[in-house]
Amino acid sequence: MDPYFWQIPALILAGTVAGFLNVLAGGGSLLTLPLLIFFGLPAATANGTNRIAILCQNVFAITGFKRQGVFPLRLALLCTPPALIGSYIGANLAINVDEMLFRRLLALVMVLVLIFMITDPMKHLRSTERPMTPLRLVVLMVSFLGIGIYGGFVQAGVGFLIITGLLMHGLDLVRINAVKVLVIFAFTIIALAVFVVHGQVDYVLGLALAVGNSLGGWFASQVAVEKGHDWIKRLVTLTVLIFALRLLWP
């Protein structure tokens, strides 16, 4: 039996969950990236394939923000160039990294992001709005260079880094989320291009995942976020722990 016969519906389902998580809490790639690896894709190919879904998901997210009149173009343009440079560097690192090393790094990233999700160390900054001084602007651009490198390398959990980085600069959550989807969309184009050039993309599985991510993102926008947040966090915690342990001990 063609493995695509069951992999495609499985990825549509997983992508739906991932898109739902990305909108409600973030961290959807912590589920889809290891799943692609478990389906037999080499780590670099799984990494590249996952970017197709991320790209499509953020197209829908950007459209949603535009409809709501939230489109902080100036701020996004400040953050995007260093992120693009970083993404190119990170994606090239991911292409050349050893397979087992990448699996172990991914497991470590998953655990660290999980700890961040549970402890929520930036929570106290959410009510503090601070002006963007020239020094803060320089720090912002440097931080987005680092965020771009990380996002180009592994993607999983990069949304949390962007939220943290912008919270540290005193931005409100509405603008943070709008900037996040714009920046991720932009640097995903660069990262995906690197993987495509090196032949590290499975288009069939990537498109199946993209369908799921788009459905999940749309569905999440229709439900009450606060009502499902605690349940989603418990689901993410359990699933990420299982995947991380599986990556560490294949």
N, C-alpha and C positions, 0 to 999 in steps of 0.2 A: 504493500500500500504506500502511495506517495505520502511522505511525511508532511507535506504541505496540507494534506487533507484534514489533519487534526491540528496542525500548528497554527494555521490561519485563524480558525475560530477561537482557539485558545488565546492567541495574541489580541484579537479584537476584544475579547472579554477582559484580558489583563490590561489592555490599553484603556478600556472604559474605566476600570478601577483607578488606573494611574492618572487619567485626566481628571477624574472626580477628586482624587487626593490632591493633585496639583492646585486645583482651585480652592479647595477647602483648607488644606493644611500645607501642601508642598511635599516634595520627596517622591513623586511618582516614578522617576527613573530608578529609584532604589529597588523597585519591583521589576520593571521591564528589562533593565540591563542585565541583571543576573539570569532572568528567565531566558533571554536570547542566548546566553552562554550555555545554559542547561539544555537548550534545544540543539546544541552542537556547533554553534557558530564560534569561530576563534574570537578571542577577546577583542581584538581590534575591529573585526567585522561587526560584532555585536555593538560595539561603541559607535561605529559609523551608522549602522542601521537604525539605532535608537534616535539619531538626530532627525530622521525624516518625520517621525511622530512629533518631536519637539517643535520642529519648524511649522508643521500644519497646525498644531495646537495654538501656537502663539499668533498665527494669522487670525484665528477666531477670537483670541483674547484681545488683540489690538483693535479689531472691528468693534468688539463690545465696549471698549473704553472710548472709542471715537463716538459711538452712539450716545454714550453718557456725557459727552462733552469734556472728558478728561483725557487730554493728550499733551503732556508737558514736553513739547518738542525741544525747546531750548535746553532743558536739563538733560534730556536723553542724548542730545547731540554732544553735550560735554562729557557724558559717561561713555558713549559708544566708541569713539576712536581708540582710546587705550584698550578697551575690551576687545576690539577687533584685532589689534596687534597681539594681545595676549592669547586670544583664541587660536591664532595661526601657530604661535609657538607651542601652545599646549597640545593641539591636535597632532602636530609633527612628533612631539614627544610620545603621544599615545600610539602612533603608528609603529614606532621603533622599540617600544618597551617590551621586555620579555613577557611571554604569556602568563607564566605562573606568578611573576612579580605583579603584573596588573591585577590578577585575581585577588591576591593578598592585599594590595593597595585598595582595591574596591571594597573588600570586606572591612578594612580599617576605616575607610571613609563612611561606610554605612553605619558602623557603630558610633563614630564621632557625631555624625549628623543626628543619629537617634538620640544621643545624649543631649545634644543641643535642643532638639524638639521637646524633650521631656523637661529639661531644666529651664528653658526659655530665659536665658540670662539677660536679654535686652528688653524684657518686659517693662522695666521701670522707666525706659526712655520714651515710651510711646506717647506720653502726654507732654513732652518737653519739646517745644519748637524753638530752634536756634537759627540765627542768621547765617547765611553762607558767606563767610569772609574769604579774602584771597588765600589765606593759609589753608582754610578748609577746602577750598576749591582744588588746590594742589594735592592735598591729601586724598581728596575724592578721586582725582584722575589716577593717582598712583595706585590706590586701592582697586580701581577698576581694571588696571593692567593685571594685577594679581588675580582678580576675579576672572578675567578673560583667560588667563593661563589655566586656571583650575577648570573653568567651564569647557575649554577646548580639549583638555586632557580627559575628563571623566564625566562632566555634565551633572551627574547625580548629586543633588543637594545644593546646586549653585544658587538656586532661588533664595535659600536661607542666607547665603553669604551676601547676596545683594541687599536683602532686607536688613540684615545686620549692619552692613556698611552704610546704608542710607539712614538708618535709625541713629547711628552714631553722629550723623551730621544734622540731626534734628528735623528730618523731613517727616511730613505726615504720611500715614499709611496709604491714602488714596493715591498720592503722587508716586509713592514708592512702588506700588503694584503696577502702575502704568509704565513707569520707567523700567521696571523689571522685565515686563513682557517685550518692550521695545528693544532693550539691550540684548536679551536672550535671543530674540528673533534675528537681530543683526549678526551677532557673533556665531550663531548656529549656521548661518549661510556660509561663513568662512570655514568653520570646522567641517561641515558636511562636504564642502568642495575638496578639502584636503583628503578626506576619506574616499571620496569618489575617484579622485585622481590616482590614488593608490589601490583602487579596486577593492576597497574594504566596506562594501555596502551590499546587503541582500535586499533588492528592491521589493520583492514580493512580500517578505515578512515586514519590511519597513512600512509599506503602504497599508498592510493589515493592521499594524500597530497604530498607524496614523488615524485610521478610521475609528478605532477604539478610543484613542485619546481625544479626538474631536467630539465624539458622542459623550464621553465622560465629562468633558469640560462644559458642554452644553447642558447636560443633565444637572450638574452641580450648581449651575447658575439659576436653576429653577426651584431649588429646595432651600429650606431655611438652614443657613450655615451653622448658627449656634446650636441648633437642635442636634445636628449630627456630628459636631466637632469631637466630643469626648469619645464616642464610639469609633470614629475614624482613627483617632490617635491610638487607641488600644489595638486596632487592627493593624495599623502601620508598625507599631512596636513589635508585635508578635511576628509579623511577616518578615520584617527586616532582620530580626534576630535569627530566624530560621535560614534565610538566604545567606547571611553573613557567615554563619557556622558552616553551611554547605560549601561556600567558597573557600574557607580556610582548610577544610578537610574534604577534598574532592574524592 
